[in-house]
């Protein structure tokens, strides 16, 4: 450990071929590992000066133009120029920051933060967000917090709920499960009543379905322990999820089909998949892709693990201030308004996202009945879930590699080559090896 609590690098990096020098990794790793307030100070601008500034903002939520227009009308001293991100614009951000040409504020997926932090691409917002955590759900604030440092403002999230076919459950006299044990039994009862109906599907390539359940079980694939990354892909919480899914797969209670494919939607429309436990952003996609089943769905709480009253979460984006910004304080003032004020959050809800701000959970525009779901106000379920997601999940620098490895190993599980537990062990080893190759400290 160097001065100011900055951790040392494990060893010389061999990742120079990927554009990450050893020196850069050693310095940047301190931000995520020690949670210190070092790193980018937001450029050379003087935030204390009473001068008019212009903030450049890149984002993708529909309707952000209207939000920016309202802000600009009411804040002449801090004007915002908005650029709508499409296609591969997000992929251009790292190079733009490294070249010094990035915008002040960018919307990005929460799981991508660690990779940017260890490359010194983001501004530590800690000096500007005192007392702001209480305005957001614990889980969403946790996605932008690393140690004592904060690197973004949460924008949207994906608390989970159980979408289920009311007609199927009623036809076969099956109660909606409230625990995972009951869920397995419901799958058995369905199979006994109609072998062509499965309680759910297993999609090896949809790792989010797995991670949300580990998160619900108060687990994570990564933790920060002193000055090192602690990899827990095969931790006890994950192993409990593995046991659950191994039972479902071994007893042929789940249909093996890749999500998002025509085959998947054909199964959903045919009524062979009775439940889908996924995030708050999924119901509208289900409605669009399974119109013929309108009125036959409802949403219940995600089944619980024994002794816990938690929900899972999948997805979510944040607003960050890049290291290029000369006006981080004003940038934070804007994105705080956008993501936590009543008027700002309304624009986000109108844009179709599920808000991370607590104030958004009781918004009238969020809590509207849905004809597709039998007139149910489904977001009441998701709003309740949002406040029950544990703040245990930490994204890691190897998120993409870890998730891709998980998909590959789950493919082998689906083929009967290995078990879920063995898959987790393999991904654990791959993740540790990659972190060490990056020159980052890994807890033993």
Secondary structure by P-SEA (a helix, b strand, c coil): cccccccccccccccccccccaaaaaaaaaaaacccccccccccccccccbbbbbbbbbcccaaaaaaaaaaaacccbbbbbbbbccccccaaaaaaaacccccbbbbbccaaaaaaaaccccccccccccccccccaaaaaaacccccccccccbbbbbbbbbcaaaaaaacccccccaaaaaaaaaaaaaaccccccbbbbcccaaaaaaaaaaaccccccccccbbbbccccaaaaaaaaaaaaaaaaccccccccccaaaaaaaaaccccccccccccaaaaaaccccccccccccccccccccccccccbbbbbbbccccccaaaaaaaaaaacccaaaaaaaaaacccccccccccccccccccccccccaaaaaaaaaaaacccccccccaaaaaaaaaaaaaaaaaaccccaaaaaaaaaaaaaaaaaaacccccc
